[in-house]
Amino acid sequence: MAVCMNFTEVNYFAILVASLSSFMLRGVWYSKVLFKNAWLESIGLTDLDLQSADPKLIFVGSFLLAFIAALVLALFLGKEAGIGESLGTSFAIGLFWVCSSLGLSYIFEQRPLKLFLINGSYHVLQFSLMGLILGLWP
C-alpha cells in the first residue's frame, strides 16, 4: 500500500459521506437505543449534565473531527485501495491504533472496562465504516 498524501487526489465526496456516516453512527451508538445509559453511568454523568453542554460546539466539533479523520484515512489509504484493503486497513486502525491508545489512557485513568468496550467498539466500527465508504469511491 502506498500512502497518497496528495490532497488533489482524494475524493472529497467520499470523505464527506464517510464523515457523515461516523457522525450518524455516533448518534445511534450513544443513544438510548444502544449504549447511552451504560455510557453515562460509566462516565459518571446524567442526561441533565449533557443538556448543559453547548450543542453547536458538540455537533460542529464532532463533525469536523470526523471529517479530519476521514480525510487523513483517505490520504493514508491512497486512491488505489479497493474495498477489501480499505476495510481491512481501517478495521486494523480502529482496533489496534485507536483501541490500544484508548486502553492505555483508560488503564492509567482507572476507567471502567465497560466504558472501554463501548468507546473502543464504536471506533472500530467507525473506522471500518469510513474505510468501506472510501473503498467504494476511490
Secondary structure, DSSP 8 states (H G I E B T S, - for coil): ------GGGS-HHHHHHHHHHHHHHHHHHTSTTTTHHHHHHHHT--HHHHHTS-HHHHHHHHHHHHHHHHHHHHHHH-TT--HHHHHHHHHHIIIIIIHHHHHHHHHHHT--HHHHHHHHHHHHHHHHHHHHHHHH--
